[in-house]
Amino acid sequence: MLPGSEWLSQQLGLEGLRPGVSSGLLLFFLALSTWILAQVLSSVYRYYNICQYFRCFPQPPLQNWFIGHQGMIDFKEESVKNMLDIVTTFREVFLLWMGPFFPMITLCHPDYIRPVTCASGDGLLLSRGDKWTRHRSLLTPAFHFDILKPYVKLFNQSADIMHKKWRRLCAEGKNHLDMFEHISLMTLDSLQKCIFSYDSNCQEKPSSYISTILELSTLSTKRLNQVFLHWDRLYFLTSEGRRYSQACRVVHDFTDTIIQARKKALFEQGPEAFLKNKGKGKTTDFIDVLLLAKDEDGKSLSDKDIRAEADTFMFEGHDTTASGISWLFYNLAQHQEYQDRCRQEIEELLRGRQLEEIEWDDLSQMPFLTMCIKESLRLHPPVPAVLRRCTKDIKLPDSRIIPKGIICFISIFGTHHNPTVWPNPEVYDPYRFDPQNTQKMSPLAFIPFSAGPRNCIGQNFAMSEMKIVVALTLLRFRILPHQSLPRRKAELVLRAEDGLWLTVEPLQHSSSSETRLQKDPQD
């Protein structure tokens, strides 16, 4: 028996075991206790070092040492206001603690965002290194202008369907509408057509696939609010985690079916005949481009990679664009003078045309509408923040260092509301984006689509859809404020608590406009 181990044996109930077995178990428990103690001391030492290292970064008062600043971040209106107060106080960079051992550097000024976005940091929800670079180069052709041009007709069709539905609701006296509900369905409709060449008619009737996409959005948002469920192994043991897995399977199965059918057609026809047949009245969609894409070595994306990119585009693309359009309608409802000027610009652009349709070349001919869109994206950015993990030490303009491995919280919302960057940041003023004013603007002062190498690859797609939907809506409806003001909810996407309700009033149109709205947009 080891010296002094008799008492420990009694405490552990090992006194009845053979001496060899008892000694072995004692050694195991001693080793385990030593390891646990070492881990605790290591964590305490690490915490002390982190605290010392980050003393040069200001921080708001902690609620307590254990939860850090997490209690301040519940994503609701009060938290949004708290964050704006912190930005007004610190102006450039500050520290937030996500628990006792997880510091997060928050950046809210262009000069401090630049070194982080220019470095080769990983997006936490993105692939890394060579894989990301390869995928980015293969995805880029899918957003080339030649691919985007045919999508314009699809955007027009989806907007027509939504407006036809709005006219029917207004005729029934139901002209108070939740913008997020209607516009989310419209963007999902457009994305299904552009990604899969698939028309589910989801704006008019229920769709199990669309319901699943919306459920995934809801589950992802709920998980974001539950910090301890960020760990995958724990999350997928919960009922919501199992629902999330099941929903993912439904979405994956839908995409896999389309990919296999398209691959079969491509194999049977060959690339040239496949594209030629596509040119006969059909649009080359996102799946087509990815199936035909090859890298410098002649290698294609795997079926799994294609599915992942298509599902990501579908999942992330509908929410963000719907948020941008919904908040723009809110801002124009609050400022009728800007709404009237946008409408006048669109009426002049389409004057004398037989069909009330926005064409590709029209997108560059709506300067004031573009200014209004950009100012709304500044005031209400669809994605409030992005995360980057530093893969090397980052030196800030004032010579402070963000060490390798630290997560940086690039606050798009904070930057867009920073009074040192934007005077009177809470005022909606489209003239900020007058070409004469933007010449003096830092390119990182306005980052609704993020910045640097990992910016949003679909920003031209999103801006095109926004311009078309907003232009046609203002041509056909007057948007008026609702009696209650929305309360912002800054989750993965900027939403409004209990919906963003506005009032719509149909406007008089020419007979050609009415005919277009009454017929099936697919004809």
C-alpha positions as CSV (number, residue, x, y, z in Angstrom):
1,M,0.0,0.0,0.0
2,L,1.2,3.5,-0.8
3,P,2.2,5.7,2.3
4,G,-0.8,7.5,3.7
5,S,-3.2,5.7,1.3
6,E,-5.1,3.7,4.0
7,W,-7.4,6.7,4.8
8,L,-8.0,7.4,1.1
9,S,-8.8,3.7,0.5
10,Q,-11.4,3.8,3.3
11,Q,-12.9,7.0,1.8
12,L,-13.2,5.5,-1.6
13,G,-14.4,2.1,-0.4
14,L,-11.4,0.3,-1.7
15,E,-10.2,-1.3,1.6
16,G,-11.7,-4.7,0.7
17,L,-9.8,-5.0,-2.6
18,R,-6.5,-6.8,-3.2
19,P,-3.5,-4.5,-2.5
20,G,-2.5,-4.5,-6.2
21,V,-5.9,-3.5,-7.4
22,S,-6.4,-1.0,-4.7
23,S,-3.0,0.7,-5.4
24,G,-3.9,0.9,-9.1
25,L,-7.2,2.5,-8.5
26,L,-5.6,4.9,-6.1
27,L,-3.0,5.9,-8.7
28,F,-5.8,6.4,-11.2
29,F,-7.8,8.7,-8.8
30,L,-4.7,10.6,-7.9
31,A,-3.8,11.1,-11.5
32,L,-7.3,12.2,-12.4
33,S,-7.4,14.6,-9.4
34,T,-4.0,16.0,-10.5
35,W,-5.2,16.4,-14.1
36,I,-8.4,18.2,-12.9
37,L,-6.4,20.5,-10.6
38,A,-4.0,21.2,-13.4
39,Q,-6.9,22.1,-15.8
40,V,-8.4,24.4,-13.2
41,L,-5.1,26.1,-12.4
42,S,-4.4,26.4,-16.2
43,S,-7.8,28.1,-16.8
44,V,-7.2,30.5,-13.9
45,Y,-3.8,31.3,-15.2
46,R,-5.1,31.8,-18.7
47,Y,-7.9,34.0,-17.4
48,Y,-5.4,36.1,-15.5
49,N,-3.2,36.4,-18.6
50,I,-6.1,37.3,-20.8
51,C,-7.3,40.0,-18.3
52,Q,-3.8,41.5,-18.2
53,Y,-3.5,41.3,-22.0
54,F,-6.8,43.0,-22.7
55,R,-6.5,45.7,-20.1
56,C,-5.7,48.2,-22.9
57,F,-9.1,47.7,-24.4
58,P,-12.1,49.5,-22.8
59,Q,-15.2,47.6,-21.9
60,P,-18.7,48.3,-20.6
61,P,-19.4,47.3,-16.9
62,L,-19.7,43.5,-16.4
63,Q,-22.9,42.1,-15.0
64,N,-20.7,39.5,-13.2
65,W,-17.5,37.6,-13.9
66,F,-19.2,34.4,-14.9
67,I,-21.6,35.5,-17.7
68,G,-19.6,38.6,-18.7
69,H,-21.6,40.8,-21.0
70,Q,-23.9,38.1,-22.3
71,G,-26.8,39.5,-20.3
72,M,-26.6,42.7,-22.4
73,I,-27.0,40.8,-25.6
74,D,-30.6,39.4,-25.9
75,F,-31.0,40.9,-29.4
76,K,-34.1,42.9,-28.6
77,E,-34.8,46.7,-28.9
78,E,-33.3,47.4,-25.4
79,S,-30.1,45.6,-26.3
80,V,-29.9,47.4,-29.7
81,K,-30.1,50.7,-27.8
82,N,-27.5,49.5,-25.3
83,M,-25.1,48.7,-28.1
84,L,-25.6,52.1,-29.7
85,D,-24.8,53.7,-26.3
86,I,-21.6,51.7,-26.1
87,V,-20.6,52.6,-29.6
88,T,-21.2,56.3,-28.9
89,T,-19.0,55.9,-25.8
90,F,-16.1,54.0,-27.2
91,R,-16.3,54.9,-30.9
92,E,-13.7,52.6,-32.3
93,V,-13.0,49.3,-30.5
94,F,-14.1,47.7,-27.2
95,L,-14.0,44.4,-25.4
96,L,-17.0,42.1,-24.6
97,W,-16.8,39.0,-22.5
98,M,-18.9,36.0,-23.6
99,G,-18.4,34.1,-20.3
100,P,-15.3,34.1,-18.1
101,F,-12.8,32.8,-20.6
102,F,-14.1,34.1,-24.0
103,P,-13.1,37.7,-24.9
104,M,-14.4,39.1,-28.1
105,I,-13.0,42.3,-29.6
106,T,-15.8,44.5,-31.1
107,L,-14.9,46.8,-33.9
108,C,-17.1,49.7,-35.0
109,H,-14.9,52.1,-36.9
110,P,-13.6,51.8,-40.5
111,D,-9.9,52.4,-39.6
112,Y,-10.1,49.5,-37.1
113,I,-12.1,47.2,-39.3
114,R,-9.6,47.5,-42.1
115,P,-6.7,45.5,-40.7
116,V,-9.0,42.6,-39.6
117,T,-10.9,42.3,-43.0
118,C,-7.7,42.6,-44.9
119,A,-6.1,39.7,-42.9
120,S,-6.8,36.2,-43.9
121,G,-9.1,35.4,-41.0
122,D,-11.8,32.7,-41.1
123,G,-15.4,33.4,-41.0
124,L,-16.8,31.2,-38.3
125,L,-19.6,29.9,-40.5
126,L,-17.5,29.6,-43.6
127,S,-15.0,27.0,-45.0
128,R,-11.4,27.6,-44.4
129,G,-8.2,28.2,-46.4
130,D,-7.7,26.4,-49.7
131,K,-11.2,24.9,-49.8
132,W,-12.8,28.4,-49.4
133,T,-10.5,29.9,-52.1
134,R,-11.4,27.1,-54.5
135,H,-15.1,27.3,-53.8
136,R,-15.1,31.1,-54.1
137,S,-13.4,31.0,-57.6
138,L,-15.9,28.4,-58.8
139,L,-18.9,30.3,-57.4
140,T,-17.9,33.7,-58.9
141,P,-19.2,32.9,-62.4
142,A,-22.6,32.2,-60.9
143,F,-22.9,35.9,-60.1
144,H,-21.5,37.3,-63.3
145,F,-23.7,39.9,-65.0
146,D,-24.4,37.6,-67.9
147,I,-26.0,35.0,-65.5
148,L,-27.8,37.7,-63.5
149,K,-29.5,39.4,-66.5
150,P,-32.1,36.6,-67.2
151,Y,-33.0,36.6,-63.4
152,V,-34.5,40.1,-63.9
153,K,-37.6,38.6,-65.6
154,L,-37.9,36.1,-62.7
155,F,-37.8,39.0,-60.1
156,N,-40.5,40.8,-62.0
157,Q,-42.7,37.7,-62.0
158,S,-42.3,37.1,-58.3
159,A,-43.1,40.7,-57.6
160,D,-46.2,40.5,-59.8
161,I,-47.5,37.5,-57.9
162,M,-47.0,39.3,-54.5
163,H,-48.7,42.5,-55.8
164,K,-51.7,40.5,-57.2
165,K,-52.1,39.0,-53.8
166,W,-51.9,42.4,-52.1
167,R,-54.6,43.8,-54.4
168,R,-56.8,40.9,-53.5
169,L,-56.2,41.5,-49.8
170,C,-56.9,45.2,-50.1
171,A,-60.1,44.5,-51.9
172,E,-61.1,42.4,-48.8
173,G,-60.2,45.3,-46.5
174,K,-57.0,43.7,-45.3
175,N,-54.5,46.4,-46.2
176,H,-52.4,46.2,-43.0
177,L,-49.6,43.8,-43.9
178,D,-46.6,42.2,-42.2
179,M,-43.9,43.1,-44.7
180,F,-41.5,40.3,-43.5
181,E,-44.2,37.6,-44.0
182,H,-45.1,38.6,-47.6
183,I,-41.6,39.6,-48.8
184,S,-39.9,36.5,-47.3
185,L,-42.3,34.3,-49.4
186,M,-41.6,36.5,-52.5
187,T,-37.8,36.2,-52.1
188,L,-38.1,32.4,-51.5
189,D,-40.2,32.2,-54.7
190,S,-37.5,34.1,-56.6
191,L,-34.6,32.0,-55.2
192,Q,-36.3,28.7,-56.1
193,K,-36.6,29.9,-59.7
194,C,-33.1,31.2,-59.9
195,I,-31.3,28.4,-58.1
196,F,-33.4,25.3,-59.2
197,S,-35.6,26.6,-62.1
198,Y,-38.4,25.4,-59.8
199,D,-41.8,27.1,-59.3
200,S,-43.5,26.0,-56.1
201,N,-46.1,28.7,-56.2
202,C,-45.3,29.2,-52.6
203,Q,-46.8,32.7,-52.4
204,E,-50.2,31.3,-53.1
205,K,-50.3,27.9,-51.5
206,P,-48.4,26.1,-48.7
207,S,-45.1,24.4,-49.7
208,S,-43.5,21.8,-47.4
209,Y,-40.0,22.7,-48.7
210,I,-40.5,26.4,-48.0
211,S,-42.0,25.7,-44.6
212,T,-38.9,23.7,-43.8
213,I,-36.6,26.6,-44.8
214,L,-38.6,28.9,-42.6
215,E,-38.4,26.4,-39.7
216,L,-34.6,26.2,-40.1
217,S,-34.4,30.0,-39.9
218,T,-36.5,30.0,-36.7
219,L,-34.5,27.2,-35.1
220,S,-31.2,28.8,-36.0
221,T,-32.3,32.1,-34.3
222,K,-33.5,30.3,-31.2
223,R,-30.2,28.5,-30.9
224,L,-28.3,31.8,-31.2
225,N,-30.1,33.0,-28.1
226,Q,-29.1,29.8,-26.1
227,V,-25.3,30.1,-25.6
228,F,-24.9,26.6,-24.1
229,L,-26.5,25.0,-27.2
230,H,-23.8,26.4,-29.5
231,W,-21.9,23.2,-28.8
232,D,-23.1,20.8,-31.5
233,R,-23.0,17.6,-29.5
234,L,-25.2,19.1,-26.8
235,Y,-27.6,20.8,-29.3
236,F,-28.3,17.7,-31.3
237,L,-29.3,15.8,-28.1
238,T,-32.2,18.3,-27.6
239,S,-35.6,18.1,-29.2
240,E,-34.9,21.3,-31.2
241,G,-31.6,19.9,-32.4
242,R,-33.3,16.7,-33.6
243,R,-35.9,18.9,-35.4
244,Y,-33.1,20.9,-37.0
245,S,-31.4,17.7,-38.3
246,Q,-34.7,16.4,-39.7
247,A,-35.3,19.8,-41.4
248,C,-31.8,19.7,-42.9
249,R,-32.5,16.2,-44.3
250,V,-35.7,17.5,-46.0
251,V,-33.8,20.4,-47.6
252,H,-30.9,18.2,-48.6
253,D,-33.1,15.6,-50.2
254,F,-34.9,18.2,-52.3
255,T,-31.6,19.6,-53.5
256,D,-30.1,16.2,-54.2
257,T,-33.1,15.2,-56.3
258,I,-32.7,18.2,-58.5
259,I,-28.9,17.8,-58.8
260,Q,-29.2,14.1,-59.8
261,A,-31.9,14.9,-62.4
262,R,-29.8,17.8,-63.8
263,K,-26.6,15.6,-63.9
264,K,-28.5,12.9,-65.8
265,A,-29.6,15.4,-68.4
266,L,-26.1,16.9,-68.6
267,F,-24.6,13.4,-69.1
268,E,-27.1,12.4,-71.8
269,Q,-27.0,15.6,-73.8
270,G,-23.4,16.7,-73.2
271,P,-22.4,20.3,-72.1
272,E,-23.0,22.0,-75.4
273,A,-26.4,20.5,-76.1
274,F,-27.4,21.0,-72.5
275,L,-26.6,24.7,-72.6
276,K,-28.2,25.1,-76.1
277,N,-31.5,23.5,-74.8
278,K,-31.3,25.8,-71.8
279,G,-31.2,28.7,-74.1
280,K,-34.6,27.8,-75.6
281,G,-36.7,29.9,-73.3
282,K,-35.2,28.6,-70.0
283,T,-32.8,30.3,-67.7
284,T,-29.3,29.0,-66.8
285,D,-29.8,28.6,-63.1
286,F,-27.4,28.4,-60.1
287,I,-27.3,24.5,-60.2
288,D,-26.4,24.6,-63.9
289,V,-23.5,26.9,-63.3
290,L,-22.1,24.9,-60.4
291,L,-22.4,21.6,-62.3
292,L,-20.5,23.0,-65.3
293,A,-17.8,24.9,-63.2
294,K,-14.3,23.5,-63.2
295,D,-11.1,24.8,-61.5
296,E,-7.7,25.3,-63.0
297,D,-7.0,21.5,-62.7
298,G,-10.2,20.7,-64.5
299,K,-11.9,19.4,-61.3
300,S,-15.6,20.0,-60.6
301,L,-17.4,20.5,-57.3
302,S,-18.7,17.3,-55.7
303,D,-22.4,16.7,-55.4
304,K,-22.2,17.4,-51.7
305,D,-20.4,20.7,-52.3
306,I,-23.0,21.8,-54.9
307,R,-25.8,20.9,-52.5
308,A,-24.1,22.8,-49.7
309,E,-23.7,26.0,-51.8
310,A,-27.2,25.8,-53.2
311,D,-28.7,25.3,-49.7
312,T,-26.6,28.1,-48.2
313,F,-27.7,30.5,-50.9
314,M,-31.3,29.5,-50.4
315,F,-31.2,29.7,-46.6
316,E,-29.1,32.9,-46.3
317,G,-30.4,34.7,-49.4
318,H,-34.1,34.9,-48.7
319,D,-33.9,36.4,-45.1
320,T,-31.3,39.1,-45.8
321,T,-33.0,40.4,-48.9
322,A,-36.4,40.3,-47.3
323,S,-35.0,42.3,-44.4
324,G,-33.5,44.9,-46.7
325,I,-36.7,45.4,-48.6
326,S,-39.0,45.4,-45.6
327,W,-37.0,48.1,-43.7
328,L,-36.8,50.2,-46.9
329,F,-40.6,50.2,-47.1
330,Y,-40.7,51.2,-43.5
331,N,-38.3,54.1,-44.1
332,L,-40.1,55.3,-47.2
333,A,-43.5,55.0,-45.3
334,Q,-42.0,57.3,-42.7
335,H,-40.7,59.8,-45.3
336,Q,-43.4,60.3,-48.0
337,E,-41.4,63.0,-49.7
338,Y,-38.7,60.4,-50.6
339,Q,-41.3,57.8,-51.6
340,D,-42.9,60.3,-53.9
341,R,-39.6,61.2,-55.5
342,C,-38.7,57.5,-56.1
343,R,-42.1,56.9,-57.6
344,Q,-41.7,59.9,-60.0
345,E,-38.3,58.6,-61.0
346,I,-39.7,55.2,-61.9
347,E,-42.7,56.6,-63.7
348,E,-40.5,58.7,-65.9
349,L,-38.2,55.7,-66.6
350,L,-41.2,53.5,-67.7
351,R,-43.2,56.2,-69.5
352,G,-44.4,55.1,-72.9
353,R,-43.8,51.4,-72.4
354,Q,-46.4,48.7,-73.2
355,L,-45.4,46.5,-70.3
356,E,-44.8,47.6,-66.7
357,E,-41.6,45.7,-66.3
358,I,-38.1,46.6,-65.0
359,E,-35.4,45.5,-67.4
360,W,-31.7,45.0,-66.8
361,D,-30.6,48.3,-68.3
362,D,-33.1,50.1,-66.0
363,L,-31.2,49.1,-62.9
364,S,-28.6,51.8,-63.5
365,Q,-31.2,54.4,-64.3
366,M,-32.7,54.8,-60.9
367,P,-30.1,56.9,-59.0
368,F,-32.4,58.3,-56.3
369,L,-34.0,54.9,-55.6
370,T,-30.5,53.5,-55.2
371,M,-29.6,56.3,-52.8
372,C,-32.7,55.4,-50.7
373,I,-31.9,51.7,-50.7
374,K,-28.3,52.3,-49.5
375,E,-29.4,54.7,-46.8
376,S,-31.9,52.1,-45.6
377,L,-29.2,49.4,-45.6
378,R,-27.1,51.8,-43.5
379,L,-29.8,52.5,-41.0
380,H,-31.1,49.0,-40.9
381,P,-28.4,46.6,-42.1
382,P,-29.9,43.1,-42.8
383,V,-26.9,41.4,-41.1
384,P,-26.1,43.3,-37.9
385,A,-22.6,41.8,-37.5
386,V,-20.1,39.3,-38.8
387,L,-17.5,37.3,-36.9
388,R,-13.9,36.7,-37.8
389,R,-11.3,34.6,-36.0
390,C,-7.8,36.1,-36.3
391,T,-5.4,33.6,-37.8
392,K,-2.4,35.8,-36.9
393,D,-1.7,38.8,-34.6
394,I,-3.5,41.9,-35.9
395,K,-2.0,45.3,-35.3
396,L,-4.5,48.1,-35.0
397,P,-3.9,51.8,-36.1
398,D,-3.1,52.8,-32.5
399,S,-0.5,49.9,-32.2
400,R,-2.6,47.8,-29.9
401,I,-2.5,44.1,-30.8
402,I,-5.3,41.6,-31.3
403,P,-3.7,38.2,-30.6
404,K,-4.0,35.2,-32.9
405,G,-7.0,33.0,-32.1
406,I,-9.2,35.8,-30.8
407,I,-12.7,36.3,-32.2
408,C,-13.4,39.7,-33.7
409,F,-17.0,41.0,-33.7
410,I,-17.3,43.3,-36.7
411,S,-20.3,45.4,-35.8
412,I,-21.9,46.5,-39.0
413,F,-24.8,48.0,-37.1
414,G,-22.4,49.8,-34.8
415,T,-20.3,51.1,-37.6
416,H,-23.4,52.4,-39.5
417,H,-24.6,54.2,-36.3
418,N,-21.2,55.5,-35.2
419,P,-21.5,59.3,-34.8
420,T,-17.8,59.8,-35.7
421,V,-18.4,58.1,-39.0
422,W,-22.0,59.2,-39.8
423,P,-23.2,62.6,-38.4
424,N,-26.8,62.3,-36.9
425,P,-26.7,58.5,-37.6
426,E,-30.3,57.9,-36.5
427,V,-31.7,60.2,-39.2
428,Y,-32.8,58.6,-42.5
429,D,-31.1,60.8,-45.2
430,P,-30.6,59.4,-48.7
431,Y,-28.5,62.3,-49.7
432,R,-25.6,60.9,-47.7
433,F,-25.2,58.6,-50.8
434,D,-25.3,61.4,-53.3
435,P,-22.2,60.7,-55.6
436,Q,-20.6,64.0,-54.4
437,N,-20.8,63.0,-50.8
438,T,-19.6,59.4,-51.2
439,Q,-16.3,60.6,-52.7
440,K,-15.2,61.5,-49.2
441,M,-16.5,58.4,-47.6
442,S,-14.3,55.5,-46.4
443,P,-15.1,52.3,-48.3
444,L,-15.5,50.6,-44.9
445,A,-18.0,53.1,-43.5
446,F,-20.8,51.4,-45.4
447,I,-20.5,47.6,-45.2
448,P,-24.0,46.0,-45.4
449,F,-22.5,43.1,-47.4
450,S,-19.5,42.8,-45.1
451,A,-16.0,43.7,-46.5
452,G,-12.7,42.3,-47.6
453,P,-12.1,39.0,-49.4
454,R,-15.0,37.3,-47.6
455,N,-17.6,39.8,-48.4
456,C,-21.1,38.7,-49.7
457,I,-20.6,37.2,-53.1
458,G,-24.3,37.6,-53.9
459,Q,-24.6,41.4,-53.3
460,N,-25.3,42.2,-57.0
461,F,-28.0,39.6,-57.0
462,A,-29.5,41.1,-53.9
463,M,-29.3,44.7,-55.1
464,S,-30.9,43.8,-58.4
465,E,-33.8,42.1,-56.7
466,M,-34.3,44.9,-54.3
467,K,-34.4,47.6,-57.0
468,I,-36.9,45.6,-59.1
469,V,-39.3,44.7,-56.3
470,V,-39.2,48.2,-54.7
471,A,-39.6,50.0,-58.0
472,L,-42.7,47.9,-59.1
473,T,-44.2,48.2,-55.6
474,L,-43.9,52.0,-55.4
475,L,-45.4,52.2,-58.9
476,R,-48.5,50.2,-57.9
477,F,-48.9,51.0,-54.2
478,R,-48.5,53.8,-51.7
479,I,-46.8,52.5,-48.5
480,L,-48.1,54.2,-45.3
481,P,-46.9,53.8,-41.7
482,H,-48.8,51.6,-39.3
483,Q,-50.1,52.9,-35.9
484,S,-47.4,51.1,-33.9
485,L,-43.6,51.6,-34.4
486,P,-41.6,48.5,-34.9
487,R,-39.2,47.2,-32.2
488,R,-35.9,46.1,-33.7
489,K,-34.6,42.6,-33.1
490,A,-31.0,42.2,-34.1
491,E,-30.5,38.4,-34.5
492,L,-28.8,36.7,-37.3
493,V,-30.9,39.0,-39.5
494,L,-32.3,42.4,-38.4
495,R,-36.0,41.8,-37.9
496,A,-38.9,43.5,-36.0
497,E,-40.5,42.0,-32.9
498,D,-44.0,40.8,-33.8
499,G,-43.5,41.7,-37.4
500,L,-43.1,44.9,-39.4
501,W,-46.6,46.1,-40.1
502,L,-47.3,48.7,-42.8
503,T,-50.4,49.9,-44.7
504,V,-50.6,49.6,-48.5
505,E,-53.0,51.5,-50.8
506,P,-53.3,50.4,-54.4
507,L,-52.6,53.2,-57.0
508,Q,-54.3,53.7,-60.3
509,H,-52.6,52.1,-63.3
510,S,-52.7,52.0,-67.1
511,S,-54.6,49.2,-68.7
512,S,-51.4,47.5,-69.7
513,S,-50.3,47.4,-66.1
514,E,-53.6,45.9,-65.0
515,T,-53.5,43.3,-67.7
516,R,-50.0,42.2,-66.7
517,L,-51.1,41.8,-63.0
518,Q,-54.2,39.9,-63.9
519,K,-52.6,37.3,-66.2
520,D,-50.5,34.4,-64.9
521,P,-46.9,35.8,-64.6
522,Q,-45.5,32.4,-65.9
523,D,-47.4,32.8,-69.2
